[in-house]
Each structure stands twice: as structure tokens, then as C-alpha cells.
Amino acid sequence: MRKRTTRAFSAPDGKRIRPNKGLNFPDTDLDVVPLTARDRKDLDFVACHADMIGYSFVQSTEDIALLQEELAQRIAADQPQPAVVLKIET
């Protein structure tokens, strides 16, 4: 995935935007894969040892279904599912 760089020099009212501030782009789909190859590898360990999973860059129900499918492949039927905390991107 190629990295996109956007620079903002000032807000519409002329005030400067401070470094490390988040920006909101309504009605914009982020071109971010919710589960990377590294995430999938890490799930092998996490599914067996974690009580809770934090899931960032969630944009759709499909993203949630993807994590649930990946967990189902790694968790035995008698093993409890870890809780999932979603960080929903706006």
C-alpha cells in the first residue's frame, strides 16, 4: 500500500493547525486494510491468550465480520471468545 501525504498549512479561518492533530474527512472511505498480514499472524497468539482485542480502523460491518472469521479459525469450540473493542474511524 502506498503512503499518501497530505499537508495542511492553515484552517479556513486562517488559524494554524497544530502538529499531531486529527482531521475529519466526512464521507471519505479510508484506504486502510483493517487486518494486515502481521495482524493475522499476531492473532494466532492473541486468540489463545488474550481476554480482549482492540480493533482499529473499523469502517464497516464487513471489517467486523473479517475479524470474527479470523478468530473463529483460531479458537476451539470450547474456548471463550475474547471481547472486541472497536475503534470506529470517522
C-alpha distances in whole Angstrom, upper triangle without the diagonal:
4,7,9,13,16,19,22,26,28,29,31,34,33,33,30,27,27,24,22,23,21,21,21,20,22,21,18,15,12,9,9,9,13,13,11,12,14,15,17,18,20,21,24,25,25,26,29,30,29,31,28,24,22,19,17,15,17,18,20,22,20,18,21,22,19,20,24,23,21,24,27,26,27,30,33,35,38,35,34,31,29,29,26,25,23,21,21,19,21
4,6,10,13,16,20,23,25,26,28,32,31,30,28,25,25,22,21,22,20,20,21,19,22,21,17,16,13,10,10,12,15,16,14,16,17,18,20,22,23,24,27,28,28,30,33,33,32,34,31,27,25,22,19,17,20,19,22,25,23,21,24,25,22,23,27,27,25,28,30,30,30,33,37,39,41,38,38,34,32,32,28,28,25,23,22,20,21
4,6,10,13,16,19,22,23,25,28,28,27,24,21,21,19,17,18,17,17,18,17,20,20,16,15,12,10,10,13,15,17,15,17,18,19,21,23,23,25,28,29,28,30,33,33,31,33,30,26,23,21,18,16,19,19,22,25,23,21,24,26,23,24,28,28,26,28,31,31,31,34,38,40,42,39,38,34,32,31,28,26,24,21,21,18,19
4,7,10,13,16,19,20,22,25,24,24,21,19,20,17,16,17,15,14,16,14,18,18,14,14,11,10,11,14,17,19,18,20,21,21,24,26,26,27,30,31,30,32,35,35,33,35,31,28,25,22,19,16,19,19,22,25,24,22,25,27,25,26,29,30,28,31,33,33,34,36,40,42,44,41,39,36,34,33,29,27,24,21,21,17,18
4,7,10,13,16,17,20,23,21,21,18,16,16,14,14,15,14,13,15,14,18,19,16,16,13,13,14,17,19,22,20,23,23,24,27,28,28,30,33,33,32,34,37,37,35,36,33,29,26,24,20,18,21,21,24,27,27,24,27,30,28,28,32,32,31,33,36,36,36,39,42,44,46,43,41,38,35,34,31,28,26,22,22,18,19
4,7,10,12,14,16,19,18,18,15,13,14,13,13,13,12,11,13,12,16,17,14,15,13,14,15,19,21,24,23,26,26,26,29,31,30,32,35,36,34,36,39,39,36,37,34,30,27,25,21,19,21,21,24,28,27,25,28,31,29,29,33,34,33,35,38,38,38,40,44,46,48,45,43,39,37,35,31,29,26,23,22,18,17
4,6,9,11,14,16,15,15,12,10,12,11,12,12,12,11,14,14,18,19,17,19,17,17,19,22,24,27,26,29,29,29,32,33,33,34,38,38,36,38,42,41,38,39,36,32,29,27,23,21,24,23,27,31,31,28,31,34,32,32,36,37,36,38,41,41,41,43,47,49,50,47,45,41,39,37,33,31,28,24,24,20,19
4,6,8,10,13,11,11,9,7,10,10,11,11,11,10,12,13,16,19,17,19,18,19,21,24,26,28,28,31,31,31,34,36,35,36,40,40,38,40,43,42,39,40,36,33,30,28,24,22,25,24,27,31,31,29,32,35,34,34,37,39,38,39,42,43,43,45,48,50,51,48,46,42,40,37,34,31,28,25,23,20,18
4,7,10,12,9,9,6,7,9,10,13,12,14,13,16,16,20,22,21,23,22,23,24,28,29,32,32,35,34,34,37,39,38,39,43,43,41,43,46,45,42,43,39,36,33,31,27,25,28,28,31,35,35,33,35,38,37,37,41,42,41,42,46,46,46,48,52,53,54,51,49,46,43,41,37,34,31,28,27,23,22
4,7,8,6,6,4,6,9,11,14,12,14,12,15,16,19,22,21,23,22,24,26,29,30,33,33,37,36,36,39,41,40,41,44,44,42,44,47,46,43,43,40,37,33,32,28,26,29,28,31,35,36,34,36,39,38,38,41,43,42,43,46,47,47,49,53,54,55,52,49,46,43,41,37,34,31,28,27,23,21
4,5,5,5,6,6,10,13,14,12,13,11,13,14,16,19,19,22,21,24,25,29,30,33,33,37,36,35,39,41,39,40,44,44,41,43,47,45,42,42,38,36,32,31,27,25,27,26,29,33,34,32,34,37,37,37,40,42,41,42,45,47,47,48,52,53,54,51,48,45,42,39,36,32,30,26,25,21,19
4,5,7,9,10,14,16,18,16,16,13,14,14,16,19,19,23,23,25,27,31,32,35,36,39,39,38,41,43,42,43,47,47,44,46,49,48,45,45,41,38,35,33,29,27,29,27,30,34,35,34,36,39,39,39,42,43,43,44,47,49,49,50,54,55,56,53,50,47,44,41,38,35,32,28,26,23,20
4,6,9,11,14,17,19,17,17,15,16,17,19,22,23,26,26,29,30,34,34,38,38,42,41,40,44,46,44,45,49,49,46,48,51,50,46,46,42,40,36,35,31,29,31,30,33,36,38,36,38,41,41,41,44,46,46,47,50,51,51,52,56,57,58,55,52,49,46,43,40,36,34,30,28,25,23
4,6,9,12,15,18,16,18,16,18,19,21,24,24,27,27,29,30,34,35,38,38,42,41,41,44,46,44,45,49,49,46,48,51,50,47,47,43,41,37,36,32,30,32,31,35,38,39,37,39,43,42,42,45,47,47,48,51,52,52,53,57,58,59,56,53,50,47,44,41,37,35,31,30,27,24
4,7,9,13,15,13,15,15,17,19,21,24,24,27,26,29,30,33,33,37,37,40,39,39,42,44,42,43,47,47,44,46,49,47,44,44,41,38,35,34,30,29,31,30,34,37,38,36,38,41,41,41,43,46,45,46,49,50,50,51,55,56,57,54,51,47,44,42,39,35,33,29,28,25,23
4,6,9,12,11,13,13,16,18,21,24,23,26,24,27,27,31,31,34,34,37,37,36,39,41,40,41,44,44,42,44,47,45,42,42,39,36,33,32,28,27,29,29,33,36,37,35,37,40,39,39,42,44,43,44,47,48,48,49,53,54,55,52,49,46,43,40,37,34,31,28,27,24,22
4,7,9,7,10,10,13,15,18,21,20,23,21,23,24,27,28,31,31,34,33,32,36,37,36,37,41,40,38,40,43,41,38,39,35,33,29,28,24,23,26,26,29,33,34,31,33,36,36,35,38,40,39,40,43,44,44,45,49,50,51,48,45,42,39,36,33,30,28,24,23,20,19
4,7,6,10,11,15,17,20,24,22,24,22,24,24,27,27,30,30,33,32,31,35,36,34,36,39,38,36,39,41,40,37,37,34,31,28,27,24,23,26,26,30,33,34,31,33,36,36,35,38,40,39,39,43,44,43,44,48,49,50,47,44,41,38,35,32,29,27,23,23,21,20
4,6,9,11,15,17,21,24,22,23,21,22,22,25,25,27,27,30,29,28,32,33,31,33,36,36,34,36,39,37,34,35,32,29,26,25,22,21,24,25,29,32,33,30,31,35,33,32,36,38,36,37,40,41,40,42,45,47,48,44,42,39,36,34,31,27,26,22,22,20,19
4,7,10,13,16,19,22,20,21,18,20,19,22,22,24,24,27,25,25,28,30,28,29,33,32,30,32,35,33,31,31,28,25,22,21,18,18,21,22,26,29,29,26,28,31,30,29,32,34,33,33,37,38,37,38,42,43,44,41,38,35,32,30,27,24,22,18,19,16,17
4,7,10,13,16,19,18,19,17,19,19,22,22,24,25,28,27,26,29,31,29,30,34,33,31,33,36,34,31,31,28,25,22,21,18,17,20,20,24,27,28,25,27,30,29,28,31,34,33,33,36,38,37,38,42,43,44,41,38,35,32,29,26,23,21,17,17,15,14
4,7,10,13,16,15,16,14,16,16,19,19,22,22,26,25,24,27,29,27,28,32,31,29,31,34,33,29,29,26,23,19,18,15,14,16,17,20,23,25,22,23,27,26,25,28,31,30,30,34,35,35,36,39,41,42,38,36,32,29,27,24,20,18,14,14,11,10
4,7,10,13,12,14,12,15,16,19,19,22,23,27,26,25,28,31,29,30,33,34,31,33,36,35,32,32,28,25,22,20,16,14,16,16,19,23,24,22,24,27,26,26,29,31,31,32,35,36,36,37,41,42,43,40,37,34,31,29,25,22,19,16,14,11,9
4,6,10,9,11,11,14,15,18,18,22,23,27,27,25,28,31,30,30,33,34,31,32,36,35,32,31,28,25,21,19,16,13,15,14,17,20,22,20,22,25,25,25,28,30,30,31,33,35,35,36,40,40,42,39,36,33,30,28,24,21,18,15,12,9,7
4,7,6,9,9,13,14,18,18,22,23,27,27,26,28,31,30,30,34,35,32,33,37,36,33,33,29,26,23,20,17,14,15,13,16,20,21,19,22,24,24,25,28,29,29,31,33,35,35,37,40,41,43,40,37,34,32,29,25,23,19,16,14,10,7
4,5,9,10,14,16,19,19,22,24,28,29,27,29,32,31,31,35,36,33,33,37,37,34,33,29,27,23,21,18,15,15,12,14,18,19,19,21,23,24,25,27,29,29,31,33,34,35,36,40,40,42,40,37,33,31,29,25,22,19,16,13,10,7
4,7,10,13,15,17,18,22,24,27,28,27,28,32,31,31,34,35,33,33,37,37,34,34,30,27,24,21,18,15,15,11,13,16,17,17,20,22,22,24,26,27,28,30,32,33,34,36,39,39,41,39,37,33,31,29,25,23,19,17,14,11,9
4,6,9,12,15,16,19,21,24,26,24,26,29,29,29,32,33,31,32,35,36,33,33,29,26,23,20,17,13,13,10,13,16,17,16,19,21,21,22,25,26,26,28,30,32,33,34,38,38,41,38,36,32,31,28,25,23,19,17,14,10,9
4,6,9,11,12,16,17,21,22,21,22,26,26,25,29,30,28,29,32,33,30,30,27,23,21,17,15,11,11,8,10,14,14,13,16,18,17,19,22,23,23,25,27,28,29,31,35,35,38,35,33,29,28,26,22,21,17,15,12,10,9
4,5,9,10,14,15,18,19,18,20,23,23,23,26,28,26,27,30,31,28,29,25,21,19,15,12,8,10,8,11,15,14,12,16,18,17,18,21,22,22,24,26,27,28,30,33,34,36,34,32,28,27,25,21,19,16,14,12,9,9
4,7,9,12,13,16,17,17,18,21,22,22,25,27,25,26,30,30,28,29,26,22,20,16,13,10,11,10,13,16,14,13,16,18,16,17,21,21,21,23,26,26,27,29,33,34,36,34,32,29,27,26,22,21,18,16,14,12,13
4,6,9,9,13,14,13,15,18,18,18,22,23,22,23,26,27,24,26,22,19,16,13,10,7,9,9,12,15,13,11,14,16,14,15,18,19,18,20,23,23,24,26,30,31,33,31,29,25,24,23,19,18,15,13,13,11,13
4,6,6,10,12,10,12,15,15,15,18,20,19,20,23,24,22,24,21,17,15,12,10,8,9,10,11,14,11,9,12,13,11,12,15,15,14,17,19,19,20,23,26,28,30,28,26,23,21,21,17,17,15,14,13,12,15
4,7,10,11,9,10,14,14,13,16,18,16,17,20,21,19,20,17,13,11,8,7,6,6,8,10,11,10,6,9,11,9,9,12,13,12,14,17,17,18,20,24,25,27,24,23,19,18,17,14,13,11,11,11,11,14
4,7,8,6,7,10,10,10,13,15,14,14,18,19,17,19,16,12,12,9,9,9,10,12,13,14,12,8,10,11,8,8,11,12,9,12,15,15,15,17,21,23,25,22,21,18,17,17,14,14,13,13,14,14,18
4,5,5,6,9,10,11,13,15,14,16,19,20,19,21,18,15,14,12,11,11,13,15,16,17,15,12,14,15,11,11,15,14,12,14,17,16,16,19,23,25,27,24,24,21,19,20,17,17,16,16,17,17,20
4,5,5,6,9,10,12,14,14,15,18,19,19,22,20,16,16,14,15,15,16,18,19,20,17,15,16,17,13,12,16,15,12,14,17,15,15,18,22,24,27,24,24,21,20,21,19,20,19,19,20,20,24
4,5,5,6,9,10,12,12,14,16,17,17,20,18,15,15,14,14,15,17,19,21,21,19,16,17,18,15,13,17,16,13,14,18,16,15,18,22,24,26,23,23,21,19,20,18,19,18,18,20,20,24
4,5,5,6,9,10,10,11,14,15,14,16,15,11,11,10,11,13,14,17,18,18,16,13,14,15,12,10,13,13,10,11,15,14,13,16,19,22,24,21,20,17,15,16,14,15,15,15,17,18,22
4,5,5,7,10,10,10,13,15,14,17,16,13,13,12,14,15,15,18,18,18,16,13,14,14,11,9,12,11,7,9,12,11,10,13,17,19,21,19,19,16,15,17,15,17,17,18,19,20,24
4,5,6,8,9,10,12,14,14,17,17,14,15,15,16,18,19,22,22,22,20,17,17,18,14,13,15,14,10,11,14,12,11,14,17,20,22,19,20,18,17,19,17,19,19,20,22,23,27
4,5,6,6,9,10,11,11,14,14,11,12,13,15,17,18,21,22,22,20,17,17,18,15,12,15,15,11,11,14,13,11,13,17,20,21,18,18,16,14,16,15,17,17,18,21,22,26
4,5,5,5,8,10,10,12,12,9,11,11,14,16,17,20,20,19,18,15,14,15,12,9,11,11,8,7,11,10,8,10,14,16,18,15,15,12,11,13,12,15,16,17,20,21,25
4,6,6,7,9,11,14,14,12,15,15,18,20,20,23,23,22,21,18,17,17,15,12,13,13,9,9,11,9,6,9,12,15,17,14,15,13,13,16,15,18,19,21,23,25,29
4,6,6,6,8,12,12,12,14,15,18,21,21,25,25,24,23,20,19,20,17,14,15,16,12,11,13,12,9,10,13,17,17,14,14,13,12,15,15,18,19,21,24,26,29
4,5,5,5,9,9,8,11,12,15,18,18,22,22,22,21,18,16,17,16,12,13,14,11,9,12,13,9,10,13,16,16,13,12,11,9,11,12,14,16,18,21,23,27
4,6,6,8,9,9,12,13,17,19,19,22,22,20,20,17,15,15,14,11,11,12,9,6,9,10,6,6,10,12,13,9,9,8,7,10,11,14,16,19,21,24,27
4,6,9,11,11,15,17,20,23,22,26,26,24,23,21,19,19,18,15,14,15,13,10,11,11,8,7,9,12,12,8,9,9,9,12,14,17,19,22,25,27,31
4,7,9,10,14,16,19,23,23,26,26,25,25,22,20,21,20,16,16,18,15,12,14,15,11,10,12,15,14,11,11,10,9,12,14,16,19,21,24,27,30
4,5,7,10,13,16,20,20,23,24,23,23,20,18,19,18,14,15,17,15,12,14,16,12,11,14,16,15,12,10,9,6,9,10,12,15,18,21,23,27
4,7,10,13,17,20,20,23,23,22,23,20,17,19,19,15,15,17,16,13,15,17,14,12,15,16,15,11,9,8,5,6,9,11,14,17,20,23,26
4,7,10,13,17,16,20,20,19,20,17,14,16,17,13,13,16,15,12,15,17,15,14,16,18,17,14,11,9,5,4,6,7,11,13,16,19,23
4,6,10,13,13,17,17,17,17,14,12,14,14,10,11,14,13,10,14,16,14,14,17,18,19,15,13,10,7,6,5,6,9,11,14,16,20
4,7,10,10,14,16,16,16,13,12,15,14,11,13,16,14,13,16,18,17,17,21,22,22,19,17,13,10,9,6,5,6,7,11,13,17
4,7,7,11,12,13,13,9,9,12,11,9,11,14,13,12,16,17,17,17,21,22,23,20,18,14,12,10,7,6,5,6,9,11,14
4,6,9,12,13,14,10,10,14,13,11,14,16,15,16,19,20,20,21,25,26,27,24,22,18,16,14,10,8,6,5,7,8,11
4,6,9,12,12,9,10,14,13,12,15,17,16,17,20,22,22,23,27,28,30,27,25,21,19,17,13,11,8,6,6,5,9
4,6,8,9,6,7,11,10,10,13,15,15,16,18,20,21,22,25,26,28,25,23,19,17,15,12,10,7,6,5,6,9
4,7,8,7,9,11,12,13,15,17,17,19,21,22,23,24,28,28,30,28,26,22,20,18,15,13,10,9,6,6,8
4,5,5,7,9,10,12,13,15,16,17,19,21,22,23,26,26,29,27,25,21,20,18,15,14,11,11,9,10,11
4,5,5,6,9,10,11,12,14,15,16,19,20,21,24,23,26,24,22,18,18,16,13,14,11,13,11,13,14
4,5,5,6,9,10,10,12,14,15,17,19,20,23,23,25,24,22,19,19,18,15,16,13,14,13,14,16
4,5,5,7,9,10,11,13,14,16,17,19,22,22,25,23,21,17,17,16,12,13,10,11,10,12,14
4,5,5,6,9,10,11,12,15,16,16,19,20,22,20,18,14,14,12,9,10,8,11,10,13,16
4,5,5,6,9,10,10,12,14,15,18,18,20,19,18,14,15,14,12,14,12,15,14,16,19
4,5,5,6,9,10,11,13,15,18,18,21,19,18,15,15,15,13,14,13,15,15,16,19
4,5,5,6,9,10,11,12,16,17,19,17,15,12,11,12,9,11,11,13,14,16,19
4,5,5,6,9,10,10,13,14,16,14,13,9,10,11,9,12,12,15,16,19,22
4,5,5,6,9,10,13,13,16,15,15,12,13,14,13,16,16,18,19,21,24
4,6,5,7,9,12,14,17,15,15,12,12,14,13,16,16,18,19,21,24
4,5,5,6,10,11,13,11,11,8,9,11,11,14,15,18,19,22,25
4,5,5,8,9,12,10,11,9,11,13,13,17,18,21,22,24,27
4,6,8,10,13,12,13,12,13,16,16,19,20,23,24,26,29
4,7,10,12,10,11,10,11,15,15,18,20,22,24,26,30
4,6,8,6,8,7,10,13,14,18,20,23,25,27,31
4,5,5,8,9,12,15,17,21,23,26,28,31,34
4,6,8,9,13,16,18,21,23,27,28,31,34
4,7,9,13,16,18,22,24,28,30,33,36
4,7,9,13,15,19,21,25,27,30,33
4,6,9,12,16,19,22,24,27,31
4,6,9,13,15,19,21,24,27
4,6,10,13,16,18,22,25
4,7,10,13,16,19,22
4,6,10,12,15,19
4,7,9,13,16
4,6,9,12
4,6,9
4,6
4
